[in-house]
Amino acid sequence: MFLTACQQELPDNQKGEAFLELNLLRAGKPLVATRAEVSDLTVTILREDRTVYKSLTADALPDKIVLEPGNFIVQAYTDNQNSWKTAASGKGEGCYFAEATVVMEYDAVTRLKLDVPMTNYAVGLQLPDMFDILFNPDSNPFPNSYTFTLKSGERTVTIQEGERAYFDVADGGFSYALEATNNDGKTSRHSAIDFTEVLAGKLFTVKYNYSTDTNTGGVVIVITDDMEDDDNDVHL
């Protein structure tokens, strides 16, 4: 008897490969064609023992990521995980992270839609109408006659209207206070107020309004604050 061995070369797509179609969303916002909303994300694929198998930027993702069969952990994140608090001169910036486990099978396509949420939260300031005129003792065209201070954990941040400060939910909330000088040179201030009901991925806006008391000459104004939260997710 004669035994004859025959070996046939398999096509490239059948050499123990599996394929992952990854659709990234950031804070629930669908991925646009230009990938602009996720272009600053890094995608890292880990083996089950959490050793790195593959890493690439979100804007360079192929339509199908070639993997080997097996179980993997897919992570998507911004690269500022350890530096977001010091960004923007200490005001901070949004930080995003998500991971999911996928089971990759030989010669099959696995589809994964991964929502990458913001893991911290932001605080903004809203001043009432005419504030820049009534609280501008030096008639400066770019008034800065107020100081709005935020404290959370070990950080103290001052911001102007239109700016945001970013904080860690783990620090248990924040306190806020406003001091402002009006056109008569009178300074109004209030003691720091605590706000603890914070949630990741949210923008909290501290809104100030004028007192209902009668104002002397229209410029002696007592400031009252109204803390409200915005239900919209924060995007970088």
Residue pairs with C-beta under 8 A, 6 or more apart in sequence:
13 107
14 107
16 68
16 69
16 106
17 66
17 67
17 68
17 69
17 106
17 107
18 66
18 67
18 68
18 69
18 70
18 104
18 105
18 106
18 107
18 108
18 110
19 64
19 65
19 66
19 67
19 108
19 109
19 110
20 45
20 64
20 65
20 67
20 72
20 74
20 102
20 104
20 109
20 110
20 111
20 112
21 63
21 64
21 65
21 109
21 110
21 111
21 112
22 43
22 61
22 65
22 74
22 112
22 114
23 31
23 111
23 112
23 113
23 114
24 31
24 38
24 41
24 43
24 58
24 61
24 76
24 114
24 116
25 31
25 38
25 113
25 114
25 115
25 116
26 37
26 38
26 41
26 96
26 115
26 116
26 117
26 235
26 236
27 96
27 115
27 116
27 117
27 118
27 201
27 233
27 234
27 235
28 115
28 117
28 233
29 37
29 233
29 235
31 37
31 38
35 58
35 59
35 61
37 235
38 58
38 59
38 76
38 116
39 57
39 58
39 59
40 58
40 78
40 79
40 236
41 57
41 58
41 76
41 77
41 78
41 96
41 116
42 55
42 56
42 57
42 58
42 76
42 77
42 78
42 79
43 55
43 56
43 57
43 58
43 61
43 74
43 75
43 76
44 52
44 54
44 55
44 74
44 75
44 76
44 77
45 52
45 53
45 54
45 55
45 65
45 67
45 72
45 73
45 74
45 75
46 52
46 53
46 72
46 73
46 74
46 75
47 53
47 70
47 71
47 72
47 73
48 70
48 71
48 72
48 73
50 73
53 67
53 72
54 65
54 67
58 76
64 109
67 104
68 104
69 104
69 105
69 106
70 103
70 104
71 101
71 102
71 103
71 104
72 101
72 102
72 104
73 99
73 100
73 101
73 102
74 99
74 100
74 101
74 102
74 112
74 114
75 97
75 98
75 99
76 96
76 97
76 98
76 99
76 114
76 116
77 96
77 97
77 98
77 116
78 84
78 94
78 95
78 96
78 97
78 236
80 87
80 93
80 95
81 95
81 97
84 92
84 93
84 94
84 95
84 120
84 166
85 92
85 155
85 166
85 168
86 92
87 93
90 155
90 157
91 157
91 159
91 163
91 164
91 165
91 166
92 120
92 157
92 165
92 166
92 167
93 166
93 236
94 118
94 120
94 122
94 166
94 234
94 235
94 236
95 118
95 119
95 120
95 166
96 116
96 117
96 118
96 119
96 236
97 116
97 117
97 119
98 114
98 115
98 116
98 117
100 112
100 114
102 110
102 112
103 110
104 110
117 200
117 201
117 233
118 200
118 201
118 233
118 234
118 235
118 236
119 169
119 200
119 201
120 166
120 167
120 168
120 169
120 200
121 166
121 167
121 169
121 198
121 199
121 200
121 201
121 202
121 203
121 204
121 234
122 164
122 165
122 166
122 167
122 202
122 203
122 204
122 234
123 150
123 159
123 164
123 165
123 166
123 167
123 174
123 176
123 203
123 204
123 205
123 206
124 159
124 162
124 163
124 164
124 203
124 204
124 205
124 206
125 148
125 159
125 160
125 161
125 162
125 163
125 205
125 206
125 208
126 161
126 205
126 206
126 207
126 208
127 146
127 161
127 208
128 208
128 209
128 210
131 146
131 180
131 208
132 143
134 182
134 183
134 218
134 219
134 221
135 143
135 145
135 146
135 180
135 181
135 182
135 183
135 221
136 143
136 145
136 183
137 145
137 181
137 182
137 183
137 184
137 185
138 145
144 160
145 180
145 181
145 182
146 178
146 179
146 180
146 181
147 158
147 178
147 179
147 180
148 158
148 159
148 160
148 161
148 176
148 177
148 178
148 206
149 156
149 157
149 158
149 176
149 177
149 178
149 179
149 192
150 156
150 157
150 158
150 159
150 165
150 167
150 174
150 175
150 176
151 157
151 174
151 175
151 176
151 192
152 167
152 168
152 171
152 172
152 173
152 174
152 175
153 167
153 168
153 171
153 172
155 167
155 171
157 165
159 165
164 203
164 234
167 174
167 198
169 198
169 199
169 200
172 196
173 194
173 195
173 196
173 197
173 198
174 194
174 195
174 198
175 192
175 193
175 194
175 195
176 192
176 193
176 195
176 206
176 225
176 227
177 189
177 190
177 191
177 192
177 193
178 189
178 190
178 206
178 208
178 223
178 225
179 187
179 188
179 189
180 187
180 188
180 189
180 223
181 187
181 188
182 188
182 219
182 220
182 221
183 219
184 217
184 219
184 220
186 220
188 221
188 222
188 223
190 223
190 225
193 225
193 227
195 204
195 227
197 229
198 204
199 229
201 233
201 234
202 229
202 230
202 231
202 233
202 234
203 229
203 230
203 232
203 234
204 227
204 228
204 229
204 230
205 228
205 229
205 230
206 225
206 227
207 225
207 226
207 227
207 228
208 223
208 224
208 225
208 226
209 223
209 224
209 225
209 226
210 221
210 222
210 223
210 224
211 221
211 222
211 223
211 224
213 222
215 221
